[in-house]
Amino acid sequence: MNALEQHSLSVNGITLSVQVAGPQEGRPVWLLHGFPECWHSWRKQVPALIEAGYRVFVPEMRGYGRSSAPQDSAAYALLTLCGDIQAAMQAFGHEQVAMIGHDWGAPVAWHLALLEPQRVRALVALSVPFAGRSKRPAIESMREFFADRFNYILYFQKPGVAEQELDADIDRTLRTFMGDTEVFLQSKPADARLFDGVACPAALPHWCSEEDFEAYRQTFAGKGFHGALNWYRNFERNWQETECLAGAQVGQPTLFMVGDRDPVGALEAHTIKRMPNVVPNLEQRVLKDCGHWIQNEKPEEVNAALLDFLGRHYP
């Protein structure tokens, strides 16, 4: 990891921090992190990809770390987030890339595949599936289904509310998220807060050392979570702005991986079932005894799958 070089790009109206490593002639592979993570969440994939001859590009996504974090939630619309990576690829002169995304990075990767069918040659999505544009904004269904119960996405909607709770103790917030993603699915009243009734884990999970945790901490220190939370405040805007992509298929060779204990797998079971209709060149893998933080919980299995897939479709 000490071979990484940090680049600060002026793209799409912001500063985007991108960590770059690997042989200059290596084929570009982009690694897009999710919530509430950082570029360092790919620390166990970067060496394996470099050793295989790829050149890796690991951005701190808009709202995180050394990248800009605009205050306005509208600045985090999905196509705007895609625009950050599109402009960065252009700045680096990339004509063909492999795109890999986890959690919120996965929707960005899915849509980059739709927007850039010639440039994105191979796609890998971890944890979050895709089955095309929905018939209506997902947030509408959430509001109906969780009218009298707590839902973390609904809790994240009003600017400033979740920030007050999450920013109060960044260490506790990160440790709680890393410790058990069931924190997002607790059954409690609609007016509850995210951490009501939740105990902070005494220890970090086995896949995150204190040194690793410091990288996560520094991502949010002095910055807070407002940028990261703003990603959740654009469901209606994203639905409206992606009308042009309705009915489009992801034609690239695609690998989807999810852990068998990842709550997203259960919540998005219907999407996963429908996914082959929209992604005809799809391969799927379910990792056993694995939760949501898939690339860190099962790095050997993830790396083996990545290298096998890229070796066949992006040599």
C-alpha positions as CSV (number, residue, x, y, z in Angstrom):
1,M,0.0,0.0,0.0
2,N,3.0,2.3,0.4
3,A,3.2,2.6,-3.4
4,L,0.0,4.6,-3.5
5,E,0.2,8.1,-4.9
6,Q,-2.5,10.6,-4.0
7,H,-3.8,12.8,-6.8
8,S,-6.1,15.8,-6.3
9,L,-8.1,16.4,-9.5
10,S,-10.3,19.4,-10.3
11,V,-13.3,17.7,-11.9
12,N,-17.0,18.3,-12.3
13,G,-16.9,21.4,-10.0
14,I,-15.1,19.7,-7.1
15,T,-11.8,18.5,-5.9
16,L,-11.6,14.7,-6.2
17,S,-8.9,12.8,-4.3
18,V,-7.7,9.6,-6.0
19,Q,-5.2,7.1,-4.8
20,V,-3.2,5.5,-7.7
21,A,-0.9,2.6,-7.7
22,G,0.5,-0.2,-10.0
23,P,2.5,-0.4,-13.2
24,Q,2.1,2.6,-15.5
25,E,1.3,0.3,-18.4
26,G,-1.3,-1.7,-16.4
27,R,-4.9,-1.8,-17.4
28,P,-7.0,0.6,-15.3
29,V,-9.2,-0.7,-12.5
30,W,-11.4,1.6,-10.5
31,L,-12.5,0.8,-7.0
32,L,-15.5,2.8,-5.6
33,H,-16.2,2.7,-1.9
34,G,-19.5,3.0,-0.1
35,F,-21.0,4.3,3.1
36,P,-19.6,5.0,5.6
37,E,-16.2,3.9,4.4
38,C,-13.2,5.3,2.6
39,W,-10.6,4.5,-0.1
40,H,-8.8,2.4,2.6
41,S,-11.6,-0.1,2.5
42,W,-10.0,-1.5,-0.6
43,R,-6.6,-2.1,1.2
44,K,-6.8,-5.9,0.8
45,Q,-7.6,-5.7,-3.0
46,V,-5.0,-3.2,-4.1
47,P,-1.9,-5.4,-3.6
48,A,-3.5,-8.4,-5.3
49,L,-4.6,-6.3,-8.3
50,I,-1.2,-4.6,-8.6
51,E,0.6,-8.0,-8.4
52,A,-1.6,-9.2,-11.3
53,G,-0.4,-6.2,-13.4
54,Y,-3.4,-3.8,-13.1
55,R,-3.1,-0.1,-12.3
56,V,-5.6,0.8,-9.6
57,F,-7.5,4.1,-9.1
58,V,-9.2,4.4,-5.7
59,P,-11.1,7.7,-5.3
60,E,-12.3,9.2,-2.1
61,M,-15.9,9.7,-3.3
62,R,-17.6,13.1,-3.2
63,G,-18.3,14.0,0.4
64,Y,-15.5,11.9,1.9
65,G,-12.0,12.5,3.1
66,R,-9.9,14.9,1.1
67,S,-12.5,15.2,-1.7
68,S,-14.9,18.1,-1.7
69,A,-18.1,17.8,0.4
70,P,-20.7,20.4,-0.9
71,Q,-23.3,21.3,1.7
72,D,-26.3,21.1,-0.7
73,S,-27.8,17.6,-0.9
74,A,-28.7,18.1,-4.6
75,A,-24.9,18.1,-5.3
76,Y,-24.9,14.3,-4.6
77,A,-27.4,13.2,-7.3
78,L,-26.4,9.8,-8.8
79,L,-25.6,11.2,-12.3
80,T,-23.5,13.9,-10.6
81,L,-21.5,11.3,-8.7
82,C,-21.0,9.4,-12.0
83,G,-19.9,12.6,-13.5
84,D,-17.1,12.8,-11.0
85,I,-15.7,9.5,-12.1
86,Q,-16.3,10.1,-15.8
87,A,-14.3,13.4,-15.6
88,A,-11.6,11.7,-13.6
89,M,-11.3,8.9,-16.2
90,Q,-11.0,11.5,-18.8
91,A,-8.3,13.4,-16.9
92,F,-6.3,10.2,-16.6
93,G,-6.8,9.4,-20.3
94,H,-8.6,6.2,-19.8
95,E,-10.2,4.7,-22.9
96,Q,-11.1,1.3,-21.3
97,V,-11.5,0.4,-17.6
98,A,-12.8,-2.2,-15.3
99,M,-15.2,-0.7,-12.7
100,I,-15.7,-2.2,-9.2
101,G,-18.1,-0.8,-6.6
102,H,-19.3,-1.7,-3.1
103,D,-22.3,-0.5,-1.3
104,W,-23.1,3.0,-2.6
105,G,-20.2,2.7,-4.9
106,A,-22.1,-0.1,-6.6
107,P,-25.0,2.0,-8.0
108,V,-22.4,4.5,-9.3
109,A,-20.6,1.6,-11.0
110,W,-23.8,0.2,-12.4
111,H,-24.8,3.5,-13.9
112,L,-21.3,4.2,-15.2
113,A,-21.6,0.9,-17.1
114,L,-24.9,2.2,-18.6
115,L,-23.5,5.7,-19.4
116,E,-20.1,4.5,-20.7
117,P,-20.7,1.2,-22.5
118,Q,-17.5,1.6,-24.6
119,R,-15.2,2.7,-21.8
120,V,-16.4,0.4,-19.0
121,R,-15.4,-3.0,-20.3
122,A,-16.0,-5.1,-17.2
123,L,-18.1,-4.5,-14.1
124,V,-18.1,-5.9,-10.6
125,A,-20.7,-5.0,-8.0
126,L,-20.5,-6.0,-4.4
127,S,-23.5,-6.2,-2.1
128,V,-25.9,-3.9,-4.0
129,P,-27.7,-5.4,-7.0
130,F,-29.4,-3.7,-10.0
131,A,-32.5,-4.6,-12.0
132,G,-33.1,-1.4,-13.9
133,R,-35.0,1.8,-13.2
134,S,-37.9,1.3,-10.9
135,K,-41.5,2.3,-11.7
136,R,-41.4,5.0,-9.1
137,P,-38.8,6.4,-6.6
138,A,-37.9,3.8,-4.0
139,I,-38.3,6.4,-1.2
140,E,-42.0,6.5,-1.9
141,S,-42.4,2.8,-1.1
142,M,-40.2,3.2,2.0
143,R,-42.4,6.0,3.3
144,E,-45.5,3.8,2.8
145,F,-44.1,0.6,4.3
146,F,-42.4,2.3,7.2
147,A,-45.1,4.8,8.0
148,D,-45.1,3.9,11.7
149,R,-41.8,2.2,12.1
150,F,-38.2,3.3,12.1
151,N,-36.2,3.1,8.9
152,Y,-32.6,4.4,8.7
153,I,-33.0,5.8,5.2
154,L,-36.0,7.8,6.1
155,Y,-34.1,8.9,9.3
156,F,-31.3,10.1,7.0
157,Q,-33.6,12.3,4.9
158,K,-33.8,15.6,6.8
159,P,-30.5,17.5,6.7
160,G,-28.9,18.0,10.1
161,V,-30.8,15.3,12.1
162,A,-28.7,12.3,11.5
163,E,-25.5,14.5,11.4
164,Q,-26.2,15.6,14.9
165,E,-26.2,12.0,16.2
166,L,-23.4,10.5,14.0
167,D,-21.0,13.5,14.3
168,A,-21.3,13.6,18.1
169,D,-18.9,10.7,18.5
170,I,-17.3,9.6,15.2
171,D,-15.4,6.7,16.8
172,R,-18.6,5.3,18.2
173,T,-20.5,5.7,15.0
174,L,-17.8,3.9,12.9
175,R,-17.3,1.1,15.5
176,T,-21.1,0.6,15.6
177,F,-21.5,0.4,11.9
178,M,-18.5,-1.9,11.5
179,G,-19.6,-4.1,14.3
180,D,-23.0,-5.2,13.2
181,T,-25.0,-3.9,10.2
182,E,-28.2,-5.1,11.9
183,V,-28.1,-1.7,13.5
184,F,-29.8,-0.5,10.4
185,L,-32.6,-2.9,10.6
186,Q,-33.8,-2.6,14.3
187,S,-37.5,-2.6,14.9
188,K,-38.4,0.5,16.9
189,P,-40.8,3.5,16.7
190,A,-40.6,5.9,13.7
191,D,-39.4,8.8,15.9
192,A,-36.4,6.8,17.3
193,R,-32.8,7.7,16.6
194,L,-30.4,5.3,14.8
195,F,-28.4,4.4,17.9
196,D,-31.3,4.2,20.4
197,G,-31.1,0.8,22.1
198,V,-27.8,0.0,20.4
199,A,-24.6,-0.8,22.3
200,C,-21.2,0.2,20.8
201,P,-19.0,-2.9,20.3
202,A,-16.1,-3.1,22.8
203,A,-13.7,-4.3,20.1
204,L,-13.2,-3.7,16.4
205,P,-14.1,-6.6,14.0
206,H,-11.3,-9.0,13.2
207,W,-10.9,-7.5,9.7
208,C,-10.1,-4.0,10.9
209,S,-6.9,-3.2,12.9
210,E,-6.5,0.0,15.0
211,E,-4.2,1.3,12.3
212,D,-6.9,0.6,9.6
213,F,-9.5,2.2,11.8
214,E,-7.5,5.4,12.0
215,A,-7.8,5.7,8.2
216,Y,-11.6,5.5,8.5
217,R,-11.5,8.0,11.4
218,Q,-9.5,10.5,9.5
219,T,-11.9,10.3,6.6
220,F,-14.6,11.9,8.8
221,A,-12.5,13.8,11.4
222,G,-13.2,17.5,11.1
223,K,-15.6,16.9,8.2
224,G,-18.4,14.9,9.8
225,F,-21.0,12.8,7.9
226,H,-23.0,15.4,6.1
227,G,-21.5,14.6,2.7
228,A,-21.9,10.9,3.1
229,L,-25.5,11.2,4.3
230,N,-26.3,13.5,1.4
231,W,-26.0,10.5,-0.9
232,Y,-29.3,9.2,0.7
233,R,-31.2,12.4,0.0
234,N,-31.6,12.1,-3.8
235,F,-33.9,9.1,-4.4
236,E,-36.5,11.2,-6.1
237,R,-34.0,13.3,-8.0
238,N,-32.1,10.1,-9.1
239,W,-35.3,8.6,-10.4
240,Q,-36.2,11.7,-12.4
241,E,-32.8,12.2,-13.9
242,T,-32.3,8.6,-15.0
243,E,-35.5,8.5,-17.1
244,C,-33.3,8.4,-20.2
245,L,-31.9,5.1,-19.0
246,A,-35.3,3.4,-18.5
247,G,-35.2,0.0,-20.1
248,A,-31.5,0.0,-20.7
249,Q,-29.5,-3.2,-20.2
250,V,-26.0,-3.6,-18.7
251,G,-24.3,-5.4,-21.6
252,Q,-20.8,-5.7,-20.1
253,P,-19.5,-8.9,-18.5
254,T,-20.6,-8.4,-14.9
255,L,-19.8,-10.1,-11.6
256,F,-22.1,-9.7,-8.6
257,M,-21.0,-10.8,-5.1
258,V,-22.9,-10.7,-1.9
259,G,-22.4,-12.2,1.6
260,D,-25.0,-14.8,2.8
261,R,-25.3,-12.8,6.0
262,D,-25.6,-9.4,4.4
263,P,-29.0,-7.8,5.2
264,V,-29.0,-6.2,1.7
265,G,-29.3,-9.7,0.2
266,A,-32.6,-10.2,2.0
267,L,-33.9,-6.7,1.5
268,E,-33.0,-6.8,-2.2
269,A,-34.0,-10.5,-2.8
270,H,-36.5,-9.5,-5.5
271,T,-34.0,-7.2,-7.3
272,I,-31.4,-10.0,-7.3
273,K,-34.0,-12.4,-8.8
274,R,-34.8,-9.9,-11.5
275,M,-31.2,-8.9,-12.2
276,P,-30.4,-11.4,-15.0
277,N,-33.2,-9.8,-17.1
278,V,-31.3,-6.5,-17.1
279,V,-27.7,-7.9,-16.9
280,P,-27.6,-10.7,-19.5
281,N,-23.8,-11.3,-19.1
282,L,-24.0,-11.8,-15.3
283,E,-22.1,-14.1,-13.0
284,Q,-23.2,-14.3,-9.4
285,R,-21.4,-15.5,-6.2
286,V,-22.7,-15.8,-2.7
287,L,-19.9,-15.9,0.0
288,K,-20.7,-18.0,3.0
289,D,-20.4,-16.7,6.5
290,C,-20.0,-13.2,5.2
291,G,-21.8,-9.9,6.1
292,H,-21.9,-6.6,4.3
293,W,-18.2,-5.6,4.5
294,I,-17.5,-8.3,2.0
295,Q,-14.1,-7.2,0.6
296,N,-12.6,-7.0,4.1
297,E,-14.4,-9.9,5.7
298,K,-13.5,-12.4,2.9
299,P,-10.6,-10.8,1.1
300,E,-9.0,-14.0,-0.2
301,E,-12.3,-15.2,-1.7
302,V,-13.1,-11.8,-3.2
303,N,-9.6,-11.3,-4.6
304,A,-9.7,-14.8,-6.2
305,A,-13.1,-14.1,-7.8
306,L,-11.9,-10.6,-9.0
307,L,-8.7,-11.9,-10.6
308,D,-10.5,-14.9,-12.2
309,F,-13.2,-12.6,-13.6
310,L,-10.9,-9.9,-14.8
311,G,-8.5,-12.5,-16.3
312,R,-11.3,-13.8,-18.4
313,H,-13.0,-10.5,-19.4
314,Y,-10.4,-7.8,-19.0
315,P,-7.0,-9.4,-19.6
